[in-house]
Amino acid sequence: MFRTHLRCPHCRSEISLEEARSTIPAIPLPGQSTTLKKVSLVYTVCPKCRRDFQVKGERLAAFVILVVVFLLLGVSFFVDSLIPLALAAATLIFQKKIMQTLIRAAHA
């Protein structure tokens, strides 16, 4: 539905985060992989200038979305209204748009 767009810090072109992500699956990293868990490496590379960059704010954005949804669900137990549930549903529907405002690209 929504795509997360970023501006490349090197060439300043607007790219989508989904296009910039490239995953190298299941590389056995000695400190992070176990026999049951394999760690994948994820790189973000601009498809236009082919330079890598960091994506900042993804964890913060996910944390903000979770806190807002659980807070609204908690409020709905104490308020005799459907407004908190409607706001929680709207937050989940527009979570990609909300995350796009908190995610930014930085030099690697």
BAKE-112678 format. One record per atom (N, C-alpha, C): chain; residue in one letter; residue number from 1; x, y, z; atom name. Coordinates in pm, whole numbers. Layout:
<pt A a NUM <X Y Z> CA>
...
//
This chain:
<pt A m 1 <83 -118 0> N>
<pt A m 1 <0 0 0> CA>
<pt A m 1 <88 125 0> C>
<pt A f 2 <170 143 103> N>
<pt A f 2 <262 255 108> CA>
<pt A f 2 <403 202 96> C>
<pt A r 3 <492 282 37> N>
<pt A r 3 <632 247 29> CA>
<pt A r 3 <711 351 105> C>
<pt A t 4 <815 307 173> N>
<pt A t 4 <899 398 248> CA>
<pt A t 4 <1002 458 154> C>
<pt A h 5 <994 588 133> N>
<pt A h 5 <1087 656 43> CA>
<pt A h 5 <1193 728 125> C>
<pt A l 6 <1316 719 78> N>
<pt A l 6 <1430 785 140> CA>
<pt A l 6 <1502 869 36> C>
<pt A r 7 <1579 963 84> N>
<pt A r 7 <1665 1041 -4> CA>
<pt A r 7 <1808 995 19> C>
<pt A c 8 <1873 951 -87> N>
<pt A c 8 <2010 901 -78> CA>
<pt A c 8 <2101 1014 -29> C>
<pt A p 9 <2183 989 73> N>
<pt A p 9 <2270 1096 123> CA>
<pt A p 9 <2383 1133 27> C>
<pt A h 10 <2409 1050 -72> N>
<pt A h 10 <2519 1077 -165> CA>
<pt A h 10 <2472 1151 -289> C>
<pt A c 11 <2374 1095 -359> N>
<pt A c 11 <2330 1155 -486> CA>
<pt A c 11 <2200 1233 -474> C>
<pt A r 12 <2137 1232 -357> N>
<pt A r 12 <2014 1306 -326> CA>
<pt A r 12 <1894 1265 -412> C>
<pt A s 13 <1898 1146 -470> N>
<pt A s 13 <1782 1098 -545> CA>
<pt A s 13 <1688 1025 -450> C>
<pt A e 14 <1561 1032 -479> N>
<pt A e 14 <1461 967 -394> CA>
<pt A e 14 <1446 822 -437> C>
<pt A i 15 <1465 731 -341> N>
<pt A i 15 <1455 588 -368> CA>
<pt A i 15 <1366 525 -263> C>
<pt A s 16 <1314 408 -294> N>
<pt A s 16 <1234 338 -193> CA>
<pt A s 16 <1325 246 -113> C>
<pt A l 17 <1290 228 12> N>
<pt A l 17 <1370 145 101> CA>
<pt A l 17 <1370 0 54> C>
<pt A e 18 <1259 -44 -2> N>
<pt A e 18 <1249 -182 -49> CA>
<pt A e 18 <1343 -208 -167> C>
<pt A e 19 <1363 -107 -253> N>
<pt A e 19 <1456 -123 -365> CA>
<pt A e 19 <1601 -122 -318> C>
<pt A a 20 <1630 -47 -214> N>
<pt A a 20 <1768 -31 -168> CA>
<pt A a 20 <1817 -149 -85> C>
<pt A r 21 <1728 -228 -28> N>
<pt A r 21 <1767 -339 58> CA>
<pt A r 21 <1813 -458 -25> C>
<pt A s 22 <1924 -513 13> N>
<pt A s 22 <1969 -639 -46> CA>
<pt A s 22 <2015 -729 70> C>
<pt A t 23 <1967 -852 70> N>
<pt A t 23 <1991 -945 179> CA>
<pt A t 23 <2083 -1057 133> C>
<pt A i 24 <2183 -1085 212> N>
<pt A i 24 <2268 -1201 189> CA>
<pt A i 24 <2226 -1304 292> C>
<pt A p 25 <2156 -1409 250> N>
<pt A p 25 <2093 -1499 347> CA>
<pt A p 25 <2190 -1595 414> C>
<pt A a 26 <2165 -1616 541> N>
<pt A a 26 <2222 -1724 623> CA>
<pt A a 26 <2373 -1738 614> C>
<pt A i 27 <2444 -1632 641> N>
<pt A i 27 <2589 -1640 650> CA>
<pt A i 27 <2624 -1676 794> C>
<pt A p 28 <2702 -1779 815> N>
<pt A p 28 <2735 -1815 954> CA>
<pt A p 28 <2835 -1716 1014> C>
<pt A l 29 <2786 -1623 1093> N>
<pt A l 29 <2872 -1530 1166> CA>
<pt A l 29 <2909 -1594 1299> C>
<pt A p 30 <3035 -1597 1335> N>
<pt A p 30 <3077 -1673 1453> CA>
<pt A p 30 <3015 -1624 1584> C>
<pt A g 31 <2998 -1494 1602> N>
<pt A g 31 <2947 -1445 1729> CA>
<pt A g 31 <2796 -1441 1739> C>
<pt A q 32 <2725 -1449 1625> N>
<pt A q 32 <2581 -1430 1626> CA>
<pt A q 32 <2501 -1551 1582> C>
<pt A s 33 <2558 -1639 1502> N>
<pt A s 33 <2484 -1755 1453> CA>
<pt A s 33 <2504 -1874 1545> C>
<pt A t 34 <2399 -1952 1559> N>
<pt A t 34 <2405 -2079 1632> CA>
<pt A t 34 <2358 -2188 1537> C>
<pt A t 35 <2348 -2311 1587> N>
<pt A t 35 <2303 -2420 1500> CA>
<pt A t 35 <2156 -2404 1463> C>
<pt A l 36 <2077 -2340 1550> N>
<pt A l 36 <1934 -2324 1521> CA>
<pt A l 36 <1900 -2188 1461> C>
<pt A k 37 <1990 -2091 1474> N>
<pt A k 37 <1961 -1957 1425> CA>
<pt A k 37 <2072 -1913 1331> C>
<pt A k 38 <2035 -1877 1210> N>
<pt A k 38 <2131 -1825 1113> CA>
<pt A k 38 <2104 -1676 1096> C>
<pt A v 39 <2208 -1597 1091> N>
<pt A v 39 <2197 -1453 1080> CA>
<pt A v 39 <2215 -1413 935> C>
<pt A s 40 <2125 -1328 886> N>
<pt A s 40 <2137 -1275 751> CA>
<pt A s 40 <2191 -1134 757> C>
<pt A l 41 <2274 -1099 660> N>
<pt A l 41 <2325 -963 650> CA>
<pt A l 41 <2236 -885 555> C>
<pt A v 42 <2203 -762 593> N>
<pt A v 42 <2119 -676 511> CA>
<pt A v 42 <2198 -550 479> C>
<pt A y 43 <2213 -521 352> N>
<pt A y 43 <2282 -402 307> CA>
<pt A y 43 <2182 -308 241> C>
<pt A t 44 <2203 -180 257> N>
<pt A t 44 <2123 -81 186> CA>
<pt A t 44 <2215 -8 89> C>
<pt A v 45 <2186 -25 -39> N>
<pt A v 45 <2267 33 -145> CA>
<pt A v 45 <2175 111 -237> C>
<pt A c 46 <2215 235 -268> N>
<pt A c 46 <2136 317 -360> CA>
<pt A c 46 <2140 253 -499> C>
<pt A p 47 <2025 228 -562> N>
<pt A p 47 <2027 165 -694> CA>
<pt A p 47 <2077 257 -804> C>
<pt A k 48 <2083 387 -778> N>
<pt A k 48 <2126 481 -882> CA>
<pt A k 48 <2276 508 -878> C>
<pt A c 49 <2330 539 -759> N>
<pt A c 49 <2473 570 -752> CA>
<pt A c 49 <2557 453 -700> C>
<pt A r 50 <2493 344 -657> N>
<pt A r 50 <2559 221 -612> CA>
<pt A r 50 <2648 242 -490> C>
<pt A r 51 <2614 338 -403> N>
<pt A r 51 <2689 359 -280> CA>
<pt A r 51 <2601 318 -163> C>
<pt A d 52 <2664 264 -59> N>
<pt A d 52 <2588 217 55> CA>
<pt A d 52 <2564 330 154> C>
<pt A f 53 <2457 314 233> N>
<pt A f 53 <2423 411 335> CA>
<pt A f 53 <2353 341 449> C>
<pt A q 54 <2340 410 562> N>
<pt A q 54 <2274 354 679> CA>
<pt A q 54 <2132 407 687> C>
<pt A v 55 <2044 325 740> N>
<pt A v 55 <1906 365 764> CA>
<pt A v 55 <1890 381 915> C>
<pt A k 56 <1853 501 957> N>
<pt A k 56 <1841 532 1099> CA>
<pt A k 56 <1694 551 1134> C>
<pt A g 57 <1656 509 1254> N>
<pt A g 57 <1523 535 1305> CA>
<pt A g 57 <1423 423 1288> C>
<pt A e 58 <1463 308 1236> N>
<pt A e 58 <1367 200 1217> CA>
<pt A e 58 <1320 142 1350> C>
<pt A r 59 <1413 122 1442> N>
<pt A r 59 <1374 68 1572> CA>
<pt A r 59 <1289 167 1650> C>
<pt A l 60 <1326 294 1643> N>
<pt A l 60 <1247 397 1710> CA>
<pt A l 60 <1106 403 1654> C>
<pt A a 61 <1093 395 1522> N>
<pt A a 61 <962 400 1459> CA>
<pt A a 61 <877 280 1499> C>
<pt A a 62 <936 161 1501> N>
<pt A a 62 <861 42 1543> CA>
<pt A a 62 <820 52 1689> C>
<pt A f 63 <910 104 1773> N>
<pt A f 63 <879 121 1915> CA>
<pt A f 63 <764 221 1933> C>
<pt A v 64 <766 330 1859> N>
<pt A v 64 <661 432 1870> CA>
<pt A v 64 <526 374 1828> C>
<pt A i 65 <523 298 1719> N>
<pt A i 65 <398 237 1672> CA>
<pt A i 65 <344 140 1778> C>
<pt A l 66 <431 55 1833> N>
<pt A l 66 <386 -41 1935> CA>
<pt A l 66 <335 29 2060> C>
<pt A v 67 <404 132 2106> N>
<pt A v 67 <362 203 2226> CA>
<pt A v 67 <226 269 2204> C>
<pt A v 68 <209 334 2089> N>
<pt A v 68 <82 401 2061> CA>
<pt A v 68 <-33 302 2054> C>
<pt A v 69 <-13 190 1986> N>
<pt A v 69 <-121 91 1972> CA>
<pt A v 69 <-156 30 2108> C>
<pt A f 70 <-56 -10 2186> N>
<pt A f 70 <-86 -70 2316> CA>
<pt A f 70 <-143 32 2414> C>
<pt A l 71 <-99 156 2404> N>
<pt A l 71 <-155 261 2489> CA>
<pt A l 71 <-302 285 2455> C>
<pt A l 72 <-334 290 2326> N>
<pt A l 72 <-473 309 2286> CA>
<pt A l 72 <-560 189 2323> C>
<pt A l 73 <-505 69 2311> N>
<pt A l 73 <-582 -49 2352> CA>
<pt A l 73 <-603 -49 2504> C>
<pt A g 74 <-503 -5 2580> N>
<pt A g 74 <-519 4 2725> CA>
<pt A g 74 <-621 109 2765> C>
<pt A v 75 <-622 221 2694> N>
<pt A v 75 <-719 327 2723> CA>
<pt A v 75 <-860 280 2690> C>
<pt A s 76 <-874 195 2589> N>
<pt A s 76 <-1007 149 2548> CA>
<pt A s 76 <-1074 64 2656> C>
<pt A f 77 <-997 6 2748> N>
<pt A f 77 <-1057 -70 2858> CA>
<pt A f 77 <-1126 21 2959> C>
<pt A f 78 <-1077 144 2970> N>
<pt A f 78 <-1129 235 3072> CA>
<pt A f 78 <-1226 339 3018> C>
<pt A v 79 <-1234 356 2888> N>
<pt A v 79 <-1322 456 2827> CA>
<pt A v 79 <-1435 383 2756> C>
<pt A d 80 <-1557 426 2778> N>
<pt A d 80 <-1672 364 2712> CA>
<pt A d 80 <-1697 429 2577> C>
<pt A s 81 <-1602 413 2489> N>
<pt A s 81 <-1613 471 2356> CA>
<pt A s 81 <-1533 386 2259> C>
<pt A l 82 <-1568 396 2134> N>
<pt A l 82 <-1494 323 2031> CA>
<pt A l 82 <-1383 408 1968> C>
<pt A i 83 <-1367 530 2016> N>
<pt A i 83 <-1267 619 1958> CA>
<pt A i 83 <-1125 566 1977> C>
<pt A p 84 <-1086 517 2097> N>
<pt A p 84 <-949 461 2109> CA>
<pt A p 84 <-925 341 2018> C>
<pt A l 85 <-1025 257 2000> N>
<pt A l 85 <-1009 143 1909> CA>
<pt A l 85 <-998 188 1765> C>
<pt A a 86 <-1074 290 1729> N>
<pt A a 86 <-1066 344 1593> CA>
<pt A a 86 <-930 409 1570> C>
<pt A l 87 <-877 478 1670> N>
<pt A l 87 <-744 537 1657> CA>
<pt A l 87 <-636 431 1649> C>
<pt A a 88 <-650 322 1723> N>
<pt A a 88 <-554 212 1714> CA>
<pt A a 88 <-558 147 1576> C>
<pt A a 89 <-679 131 1522> N>
<pt A a 89 <-693 74 1388> CA>
<pt A a 89 <-633 169 1284> C>
<pt A a 90 <-655 299 1299> N>
<pt A a 90 <-598 395 1205> CA>
<pt A a 90 <-445 397 1215> C>
<pt A t 91 <-393 381 1336> N>
<pt A t 91 <-247 374 1353> CA>
<pt A t 91 <-190 252 1282> C>
<pt A l 92 <-258 139 1292> N>
<pt A l 92 <-210 19 1223> CA>
<pt A l 92 <-224 29 1072> C>
<pt A i 93 <-329 95 1026> N>
<pt A i 93 <-347 110 882> CA>
<pt A i 93 <-240 201 823> C>
<pt A f 94 <-209 311 893> N>
<pt A f 94 <-114 408 842> CA>
<pt A f 94 <25 395 904> C>
<pt A q 95 <59 274 950> N>
<pt A q 95 <188 257 1016> CA>
<pt A q 95 <305 281 922> C>
<pt A k 96 <295 245 796> N>
<pt A k 96 <404 270 701> CA>
<pt A k 96 <426 419 681> C>
<pt A k 97 <318 495 674> N>
<pt A k 97 <329 639 657> CA>
<pt A k 97 <390 704 781> C>
<pt A i 98 <350 655 899> N>
<pt A i 98 <406 709 1024> CA>
<pt A i 98 <554 673 1033> C>
<pt A m 99 <588 551 996> N>
<pt A m 99 <729 510 1000> CA>
<pt A m 99 <814 589 901> C>
<pt A q 100 <755 627 788> N>
<pt A q 100 <830 702 689> CA>
<pt A q 100 <872 838 743> C>
<pt A t 101 <792 896 833> N>
<pt A t 101 <831 1025 888> CA>
<pt A t 101 <945 1013 989> C>
<pt A l 102 <966 894 1046> N>
<pt A l 102 <1069 876 1147> CA>
<pt A l 102 <1198 813 1093> C>
<pt A i 103 <1193 751 976> N>
<pt A i 103 <1309 683 920> CA>
<pt A i 103 <1384 781 829> C>
<pt A r 104 <1519 780 842> N>
<pt A r 104 <1599 866 757> CA>
<pt A r 104 <1727 792 715> C>
<pt A a 105 <1789 841 611> N>
<pt A a 105 <1913 781 561> CA>
<pt A a 105 <2031 866 606> C>
<pt A a 106 <2144 799 635> N>
<pt A a 106 <2266 866 677> CA>
<pt A a 106 <2384 803 606> C>
<pt A h 107 <2496 875 603> N>
<pt A h 107 <2617 822 541> CA>
<pt A h 107 <2665 699 615> C>
<pt A a 108 <2722 606 540> N>
<pt A a 108 <2772 482 600> CA>
<pt A a 108 <2904 504 669> C>
//
